[in-house]
Every structure is written in structure tokens, then in C-alpha cells.
Amino acid sequence: MAGDIPTRILPAKMDSWYTDYFVVTRIDGFFRQFSLIQIADLRNKRVSTLLNLFGNKLYHKGKKGELPVGIIAPSELHVHNTGEHSVIGGLKSEQVKIDTGSETFNMYYTRDFSVRRPNLSTPYGSIDHPLSDFRIQLSLLKMHLSCTKYESRTIDSEIFMIPEDYRLVTRPVMEEIINSLFTKE
């Protein structure tokens, strides 16, 4: 269990879409009754977080340079290139060693496609290339995400807009809701 959510119904994958001006990430779970979407506006350096929980659709528009709601940044972050390479999800990827002061692990990024500020919605904004294998923490849930497939295609611009049926909430309200999903009182 992750709070009130059985781990077997947690999302098993995250989809990402990259353009010159936006990065969108989306995780869906529990038969699409749960979704968490992050829309990173790369020009304005702002991330909007959208949450759909059993039809209750909420969003928060972050401030410039602020991480998305629920994403926990390590207190320290040191990135060192290792010189190692691998192919991840069809992408030629370069390995970096991450040291947070409390743990050390490897991650990968790719130069196979270019996006400015591709990691705006992660704590790894200092890495200038899209991540192909990385770790991230959403509230109390630690995740290891790895690209399984890369494809270039045309996507509808609506994916970068906040739908009208989503209701604006403050950051503390959104944080409380996200945190409540992963904790038990």
C-alpha cells in the first residue's frame, strides 16, 4: 500500500511529450480514474500540475522556476558524468552519477533529440538534455522511470492546454490532496 492506494493499481508507466516550448508528462492509474499531468511551459519556466481523482479535476499553476506540486527535490544534488553509454528505449544515452548526500545512483540522459530546459518539471534542471532513465519522488512515493520507447510524431496542441473542466486550486490545497494519496492518518 502507498497510503490509501494499493501499489498494484499505481501507474506502471509515464508518457512524455516534448516540443520546442512545452514538455508534458502524464501518469494514469486505476482504470483512468486517477491521472497526474504536468505541463511545463519552457519559455516562461512554469509548470502546471493537473490532478484528476475520480472525476474531481484540479490544477495548480506553479510560479516561475518552482517544481511541480508533490515533486520532492533532494537537499543536495551533485551530478558527475561517468563516460558510460547505453541504449535506453531506442535512445543513445549517457550515464551520470547522482549524489544527493544521502544516496548515490546512476541516471541517463540522451542527446538524440534537443529540447531547451527539458527537465524543468524534475529536480534535475541542471542537466541540459532529456532524461531517459531517472529517479524522482512524488510525495512519499519514490519512482524509478525508464524510457521504453521513443517515437517522433505530430501531436495535437490541446495536450498543452489546461482543459476548461479543471478547477484552479492553491499549491497547499493540491499538496494536501497529493500527499493524502500516499499517507494514512
Secondary structure, DSSP 4 states (H G I P E B T S, - for coil): -BTTB-GGGS-S-EEEEE-SSEEEEEEEETTTTEEEEEEEETTTTEEEEEEEETTEEEEEEPPTTPPPTTEEPPS--EEEEEEEEEEETTEEEEEEEEE-SS-EEEEEEE-SS--SSTTTTSS-TT--S-EEEEEEEETTEEEEEE----------GGGGS--TT-EE--HHHHHHHHHHHH---
